Every structure is written in structure tokens, then in C-alpha cells.
Amino acid sequence: MNIDTIRVFCDVVTHQSFSRGAVINEVSQSAATQSIHRLEKIFGVPLIDRTRRPFVLTNEGKVCFDAFREIIETYDTLTVRVKSSEAETTGQIRIAAIYSVGLHTMTRCVQDFIKAHPKVKVHLEVQHPKRVLRSVLDSEVDFGLTANTSETPEIDVIPLWKERLMVTCLPDHPFASMKDGITLDKLNNVNFITFDRDFMIRKEIDRALRQCNVIPNIVMELDNIETIKHSIAAGLGVGILPSPSVIQEVENGHLAASPIINPEMFRPIGVIHRHRKVFSPPALKFIEMLATTAPTGTQR
């Protein structure tokens, strides 16, 4: 028995897939199957009930899975401590980010990080919020960057910054002159373009509107900020968007944005990772950089 064998077992069980466990560990599906057989031979009992679809763990398999995960955590912690003493940071980082953060913040962050640590490879995936969470839970990435996320038994959150929410419109819209701030009551009966209902930012916006007894005329519900911006630019309505995502368009004169006041509204951004996740030295350095570098249009 070795660490690679038990890691394959844990990944196969976590993803309920021999093929997925094999891909994660960069081995063939046959090799992953042989690893499970090897463990079953060592313990002399079946660890996986293959008669069920999808397969399930036997009682002995559940005991092994819990113990093996602790072993892997201990081993990974030891590895990180040893590697952290290396003079030069090397390796790779896998990151998933929601569209707005990935497109408007992470590009610069990745460039700055690679410039400071040229021997580190950074792989960034821009995804739907639900997919970011799934990628983190399935260990497809080291960590994710998302908004309005709360901790769960499986997920920990490292708060980073808060993005101020802005009423965004065309430069010739009456709201464009309210540069010092705009109250939500101004949105009553106004054509409004917003996020799909399953987005946390949509839930927060709806809650704030209800508290102010404001009912905008929702004309579109969309699944990403870029599409919302294009719709606003087409004159279909106004929207509420995070400041960093509209800075460029405001500077170019394509859109106008006014901060929401009384009350001010912010969207919290944070790193999400699996509970008890052990970060590699490059991942730790990247998170440290994020924690000390708030993008324009945000606050700690």
C-alpha cells in the first residue's frame, strides 16, 4: 500500500467514478481499478459494492475512506511544509472564478503573479457560479473565486474584498447625472435588466428592493454580467452591477454608473476551498497576493 494507491481510492469514491478518479491521478482506468483491487486484497474484504449503480461503499469501505482521507491530509500537510522551505516557488495552480471576477480582475492578478513567480503555471477557468462550487468540491481546482458565498461543512471561505454595486445605464439616461449616488426608489417602474433568479447577487438585489418597496419593470433576466452590459448598452433598460465590471465602459463613455446610497450596497468576493484543504506553496502565495491587492472599485 502506498499514498498513490489510497489517493486513487479516495478520488474514485469522491467522484463515484473510476474514470474520473483515473483522470485526476493521471493513470489509466485499468490502473485505477487495479488500485482498488489491491486494497481489497490487502484487507481481505470488498470496499466497494459494484452491484449497485452507481456503486456504493461497503461498511469496511466507509471506514477506509474516512481514515485514508486523514492520511492524505497529513501527507499533503507534510509535503507543503517541506516544499515551503524551497528558495524558489515552482509548480502549478488551478483556479476557477465566476465570470465577472475572472474577466475583470483575475487576468491582471495572474499576469502580476507570473511576473513575480515565472516558474509557476497558473490555469484559470472562468465558470458559472454553480460550476465554480462544483469544481472546488470535486477537487478539480485548488480554489475558487466567487461572490456571496457562505461557509458550509464542506466549504470554507476566505473573505477578500467588497465590490460596490452601481446603477448602470446609458450616458444619456437621466440616472447618468446622479454621479454622487442614487437611491433605490428611483428604480420603481423603470425597465430593469437583472441576473437569473438562482444567482446570489439577484437574491440580494431583490431583497434590497423589497425592503425599499420598489418594484422595477424587469424586462430581462440574464446569466452573466457581460450579457447584461450589452443589453444596457442596447438601450433595453438599466441594471445593478459591481463597480469593477463596468469601470472600463464608464471610462470609455459607453456606459454610466452611479453608486447606490441609503443604503449602500456591496457584493462580497472571497476564496472558496474544500474544508481542511492543504494549499501548495504557489497557491498560498497567490491567495496572499489576492488578500493584499484589492482591485479598483472595491473596499476591504
C-alpha angles and dihedrals in degrees: 000000000000138000093262092056095052091043090056090049092051093047093048090051095043092053095032087227133105091200094050092047089051094051093049091052094041095239133118121269088245090056091050090052091049090052090057091046089050092055092046090051091051093052095035094227136086113265096186128044102221094180090078124076111244093025121245134205121258117230089263089048091054090052091050094046093054093046094044092053090055090049091051092048090051092047093048091048090053091048092051092050092051095045093045088070091062113113094225127047113234137161135065139291127209115203134177120197136179114254099259095049094039095050101037106031113015098058091066092040092053092048092050092047095049090048090055094040108029094172094061120091114213119200112193124189120191109210148161111277093251090051091050089055092047092049090053094047092048092049091239089133136028092236143339136230115218145140137253093006123156126205119261133181087271102037132057123196128213108198114225114169144327122244116213113234116232135195101238125201145141116297091247094051116111089242090062091075092058094084095149092059146299131228121227093241087074088070094064109127091353119137102260133194114199146161127282114277095251093061116102091221088057091052091051092048092048091049092052092048092050092050089055093044089240121151113186122191102255107211100166138020112197137179103228142033096240092059091046090052092050090050092050090048088052089060096248095130146299129287144193111243138165114267098238091056094058103035095099094048091048092050090049091050094241095116139015126219133194124191117244112243136186089054110020113218128214137177114219117223122200147161114257123199140162116280110267090011112168110216124214116237092258091051091049091051091049093051090047089054091050091049092056101038115066113186123237113283095033140094136204 
